[in-house]
Amino acid sequence: MISNSEMIRIRRQMQRRIRDVVAERRRARQMEAIAADLTADPTDTRPESSLSPTA
């Protein structure tokens, strides 16, 4: 039988692991977004009207 203090310790450890995984996934998504911004062609991000010549 697991004691109450042991149960609390296990629960806190699980919560810590979950928080770590969530934080790591968040960082990975942010890094992917930054990498996509850096590799994007700047001409693709401009609106169509700015691509037409102005006289």
Summary of the structure (lengths in Angstrom):
residues: 55
radius of gyration: 24.0
end to end distance: 83.3
largest distance: 83.3
contacts: 87
relative contact order: 0.07
helix: 78%
strand: 0%
